[in-house]
């Protein structure tokens, strides 16, 4: 019984001590509940993925509602302050030496409390460095776009020139998977090709019937059906036509003609 009472007494002492420590340290926790939040935004210039920057930037601070004034620092030296929201200050990296720099801010509340922001580290680089880095990103993208445009012309050229399809007017056709368009040159509807070049104002695509390149737009089902019906009406007005001979038929005919000439 004495051992149990001693353990119980020690447990109560430990519990009271922990509660007391919690009450003592609570004001310190309360002071860190509303710190300054410092952010950096680019106004004009270059900002790399590795923290290197060049040009005009702004430091911005968010804090408690009673925040009255903010002083901004670079490398521990004040560079300016803001006394009303939004608490913001612009600076130019060209005004400082190249290399790594620290950025932070100190805020003052209306009741005189002083708050510190986190410290940001950035490397100020030369304008030529920023331009070279941007070029490394932009030029490959332009190369891909130019390559896609070149392929859009080469693919149909390799597949055949001129008319690549012979389809009876009004015949049922599939417009999957990209939908259909109506050729502005011959008026026939066709399935949009994957190799067509997407532009801001439409898609540059090649009609498989007349072989011409045109800027087309995706047509709706009603517009495609109307174009198919127009094919039928146009063919009826023109009358029956003799189907064009295939390459194999032309070769056979040329061989027959050459045989008679040899005799």
C-alpha positions in Angstrom: 0.0 0.0 0.0 2.8 2.4 0.8 4.5 1.7 -2.6 1.2 2.4 -4.4 0.7 5.7 -2.5 4.2 6.8 -3.3 3.7 6.1 -7.1 0.4 8.0 -7.0 2.0 11.0 -5.3 4.8 11.1 -7.8 2.3 10.9 -10.7 0.4 13.9 -9.3 3.6 15.9 -8.9 4.6 15.2 -12.5 1.1 16.1 -13.8 1.1 19.4 -11.9 4.5 20.3 -13.2 3.5 19.7 -16.8 0.4 21.8 -16.4 2.5 24.6 -14.9 5.0 24.5 -17.7 2.2 24.7 -20.2 0.7 27.8 -18.6 4.1 29.4 -18.4 5.1 28.8 -22.1 1.7 29.6 -23.5 2.4 33.4 -24.0 5.5 32.5 -26.0 3.4 30.3 -28.3 0.9 33.1 -28.7 3.6 35.5 -29.9 4.4 33.2 -32.9 0.8 32.7 -34.0 0.8 35.9 -36.2 4.3 36.2 -37.9 5.0 38.2 -41.0 4.7 36.3 -44.3 7.2 37.6 -46.9 6.8 36.8 -50.6 8.7 37.9 -53.7 7.1 38.6 -57.0 8.5 39.5 -60.4 7.4 42.8 -61.9 9.8 42.8 -64.9 12.8 40.7 -65.7 13.9 37.1 -65.2 13.3 34.6 -62.5 14.9 31.2 -62.7 14.1 27.9 -61.1 17.3 27.9 -59.0 16.5 31.2 -57.2 18.4 33.4 -59.6 16.7 36.7 -60.4 17.3 39.8 -62.5 15.2 42.9 -63.0 12.5 44.6 -61.1 10.9 42.7 -58.2 8.6 43.5 -55.3 8.7 42.2 -51.7 5.2 41.8 -50.2 4.3 41.2 -46.6 1.1 39.8 -45.0 0.6 40.0 -41.2 -1.9 40.6 -38.5 -4.8 43.0 -38.9 -3.2 45.6 -36.6 0.0 45.7 -38.6 0.9 49.4 -38.9 4.4 49.6 -40.6 6.8 47.3 -42.4 10.5 47.9 -43.0 12.2 45.9 -45.8 15.8 44.7 -45.7 18.4 43.4 -48.2 21.5 41.9 -46.7 20.4 43.3 -43.3 20.3 46.9 -44.6 16.9 48.8 -44.7 15.9 49.7 -48.3 12.5 51.3 -47.5 9.2 50.9 -45.7 5.5 50.7 -46.2 3.0 52.1 -43.7 -0.3 50.9 -45.3 -1.6 47.8 -46.9 -0.7 46.3 -49.3 2.7 46.3 -47.6 4.9 46.3 -50.7 8.2 47.6 -51.8 9.8 47.4 -55.3 13.6 47.1 -55.9 15.8 46.5 -58.9 18.6 43.9 -58.8 20.7 46.1 -61.0 21.3 48.4 -58.0 23.1 45.6 -56.1 26.2 43.6 -56.7 25.9 40.2 -58.5 25.7 37.2 -56.2 23.6 35.9 -53.4 21.6 38.3 -51.2 19.2 37.9 -48.2 15.8 39.5 -48.1 13.6 40.0 -45.0 11.2 42.4 -43.3 10.3 43.6 -39.9 6.8 44.6 -39.0 5.4 46.8 -36.2 1.8 46.5 -34.9 -0.3 49.4 -33.7 0.5 48.4 -30.0 4.2 48.4 -30.6 4.9 44.7 -31.1 7.8 43.8 -33.4 7.4 40.9 -35.8 10.1 39.3 -38.0 9.5 37.6 -41.3 11.3 34.6 -42.7 14.6 35.2 -44.6 14.6 34.6 -48.4 17.9 34.0 -50.3 18.2 34.9 -53.9 21.1 35.2 -56.4 21.2 38.4 -58.4 22.5 37.7 -61.9 23.4 39.8 -64.9 20.9 40.7 -67.6 22.9 38.6 -70.2 22.6 35.5 -67.9 18.8 35.9 -67.8 18.5 36.4 -71.6 20.7 33.3 -72.2 18.7 31.2 -69.9 15.4 32.3 -71.5 16.9 31.6 -74.9 17.7 28.0 -73.9 14.0 27.5 -73.0 12.4 29.5 -75.9 14.5 28.3 -78.8 13.8 24.5 -78.3 10.1 25.3 -78.1 10.3 27.3 -81.4 12.2 24.4 -82.9 9.5 22.0 -82.0 6.8 24.3 -83.5 8.8 24.7 -86.7 9.4 20.9 -86.9 5.7 20.3 -86.4 4.8 22.8 -89.2 7.4 21.1 -91.5 6.0 17.6 -90.8 2.5 18.9 -91.5 3.6 19.6 -95.1 6.0 16.7 -95.6 3.7 13.9 -94.3 1.0 14.3 -97.0 3.7 15.0 -99.6 5.3 11.6 -98.8 1.9 9.9 -98.8 1.1 11.2 -102.3 0.6 14.4 -104.2 -2.5 15.9 -105.7 -5.7 14.0 -105.2 -5.3 11.3 -102.6 -8.8 10.0 -102.4 -11.6 9.1 -104.7 -15.0 9.0 -103.0 -18.4 9.1 -104.7 -20.4 12.3 -103.9 -22.6 11.9 -100.9 -20.9 8.7 -99.8 -20.9 7.9 -96.1 -17.6 8.6 -94.4 -16.1 8.7 -90.9 -14.9 12.0 -89.4 -13.4 10.4 -86.3 -11.4 11.1 -84.2 -10.9 14.9 -84.7 -14.1 15.7 -86.4 -14.7 17.0 -90.0 -14.3 20.2 -91.9 -15.5 21.5 -95.3 -12.9 22.4 -97.9 -13.3 26.1 -98.9 -11.8 25.3 -102.3 -13.9 22.3 -103.6 -16.7 22.4 -100.9 -16.3 18.7 -100.0 -16.3 17.6 -96.4 -13.3 15.6 -95.1 -12.0 14.2 -91.8 -9.5 16.6 -90.1 -6.0 15.1 -90.1 -3.8 14.7 -87.1 -0.9 16.2 -89.0 -2.8 19.5 -89.6 -1.2 22.5 -88.0 -3.2 24.2 -85.3 -3.1 28.0 -85.5 -4.9 30.6 -83.4 -7.5 31.3 -86.1 -8.1 27.7 -87.3 -6.3 24.6 -88.5 -4.1 24.5 -91.6 -5.1 21.2 -93.3 -5.0 19.5 -96.7 -8.1 18.5 -98.5 -7.7 14.8 -99.7 -10.0 15.4 -102.7 -8.6 18.6 -104.4 -5.2 18.4 -102.7 -5.2 22.1 -101.6 -4.1 23.5 -98.2 -6.6 25.7 -96.5 -7.4 27.2 -93.1 -10.4 25.2 -91.9 -12.6 25.0 -88.8 -14.3 22.0 -87.2 -17.8 21.7 -88.7 -20.9 20.5 -86.9 -22.9 17.4 -87.9 -25.5 19.5 -89.7 -22.9 21.4 -91.7 -21.2 18.2 -92.7 -24.5 16.6 -93.8 -25.3 19.7 -95.9 -21.9 19.5 -97.6 -22.5 15.8 -98.4 -25.9 16.6 -99.9 -24.4 19.5 -101.9 -21.9 17.0 -103.4 -24.9 14.9 -104.7 -26.7 17.9 -106.2 -23.5 19.2 -107.8 -22.8 15.8 -109.4 -26.4 15.5 -110.7 -26.1 18.9 -112.4 -22.7 18.1 -113.9 -24.0 14.7 -115.3 -22.3 11.4 -115.3 -18.5 11.5 -115.3 -16.0 8.9 -116.4 -14.0 7.6 -113.4 -10.4 8.4 -113.5 -8.2 5.4 -114.4 -6.0 4.1 -111.6 -2.2 4.0 -111.9 -2.3 0.2 -112.6 -4.9 0.7 -115.4 -2.8 3.5 -117.0 0.3 1.3 -117.0 -1.6 -1.6 -118.5 -3.0 0.6 -121.2 0.5 2.1 -122.0 1.9 -1.4 -122.4 -0.9 -2.4 -124.7 -0.3 0.7 -126.9 3.5 0.1 -127.0 2.9 -3.4 -128.2 0.9 -2.2 -131.2 3.5 0.4 -132.0 6.2 -2.2 -132.0 4.4 -4.3 -134.6 
